[in-house]
Amino acid sequence: MSRQFLRSVTSVGANVREAVNGQSKADFIHKLSISQKECDEAMYWLELLKETDYISENEFNATHQQSNEVLKIIKSIIITSKKNQ
């Protein structure tokens, strides 16, 4: 599970970076949408890590809160980008 978390959480940054270098506004939005899904998946794995006592409640709370903030930012950028398309 920790490897799945690592894969999905690192994919968030990779897809944001790809979005920044997107070939069009549609490509930018598409890459950010993938990033949004990966962020949500990372939060899922994080929840499982907590439920199986692989990480502590404190570790979970700090990381989950940060992940949720990143997810909100990505969603906001997607919404704004779609409005300005």
C-alpha positions as CSV (number, residue, x, y, z in Angstrom):
1,M,0.0,0.0,0.0
2,S,2.8,2.4,0.8
3,R,4.2,1.9,-2.7
4,Q,0.8,2.6,-4.3
5,F,0.6,5.8,-2.2
6,L,4.1,6.8,-3.4
7,R,3.2,6.1,-7.0
8,S,0.0,8.1,-6.9
9,V,1.4,11.0,-4.9
10,T,4.4,11.4,-7.2
11,S,2.1,11.2,-10.2
12,V,0.3,14.3,-9.0
13,G,3.4,16.5,-9.4
14,A,4.4,14.8,-12.6
15,N,1.1,15.5,-14.2
16,V,1.0,19.1,-12.9
17,R,4.4,19.6,-14.5
18,E,3.1,18.1,-17.8
19,A,0.1,20.4,-17.6
20,V,2.3,23.5,-17.3
21,N,4.0,22.4,-20.5
22,G,0.7,21.5,-22.2
23,Q,0.3,22.1,-25.9
24,S,-3.1,23.7,-25.5
25,K,-5.6,24.8,-22.9
26,A,-7.5,21.5,-23.4
27,D,-4.3,19.6,-22.9
28,F,-3.6,21.6,-19.7
29,I,-7.0,20.8,-18.3
30,H,-6.7,17.2,-19.2
31,K,-3.4,16.8,-17.5
32,L,-4.7,18.6,-14.4
33,S,-7.7,16.3,-14.4
34,I,-5.3,13.3,-14.3
35,S,-3.5,15.0,-11.5
36,Q,-6.8,15.5,-9.6
37,K,-7.6,11.8,-9.9
38,E,-4.1,10.8,-8.7
39,C,-4.4,13.1,-5.7
40,D,-7.7,11.5,-4.8
41,E,-6.2,8.1,-5.2
42,A,-3.2,9.0,-3.0
43,M,-5.7,10.1,-0.3
44,Y,-7.4,6.7,-0.6
45,W,-4.1,4.8,-0.1
46,L,-3.3,7.2,2.8
47,E,-6.6,6.3,4.5
48,L,-5.9,2.6,4.1
49,L,-2.4,3.1,5.6
50,K,-4.0,4.7,8.6
51,E,-6.7,2.0,9.0
52,T,-4.1,-0.7,8.9
53,D,-2.0,1.1,11.5
54,Y,0.9,1.5,9.1
55,I,1.0,5.2,9.9
56,S,0.0,7.0,13.0
57,E,-3.1,9.3,13.4
58,N,-0.8,12.3,13.5
59,E,1.1,11.3,10.4
60,F,-2.3,10.7,8.7
61,N,-3.8,14.0,9.8
62,A,-0.9,16.1,8.6
63,T,-0.5,14.4,5.2
64,H,-4.2,14.1,4.6
65,Q,-4.8,17.8,5.2
66,Q,-2.0,18.8,2.9
67,S,-3.3,16.4,0.2
68,N,-6.8,17.8,0.6
69,E,-5.5,21.3,0.1
70,V,-3.6,20.3,-3.0
71,L,-6.8,18.6,-4.3
72,K,-8.8,21.8,-3.7
73,I,-6.2,23.9,-5.5
74,I,-6.1,21.6,-8.5
75,K,-9.9,21.5,-8.7
76,S,-10.1,25.3,-8.5
77,I,-7.5,25.7,-11.3
78,I,-9.5,23.3,-13.5
79,I,-12.8,25.1,-12.9
80,T,-11.2,28.5,-13.7
81,S,-9.4,27.1,-16.8
82,K,-12.7,25.7,-18.1
83,K,-14.4,29.0,-17.6
84,N,-11.6,30.8,-19.5
85,Q,-11.4,28.3,-22.3
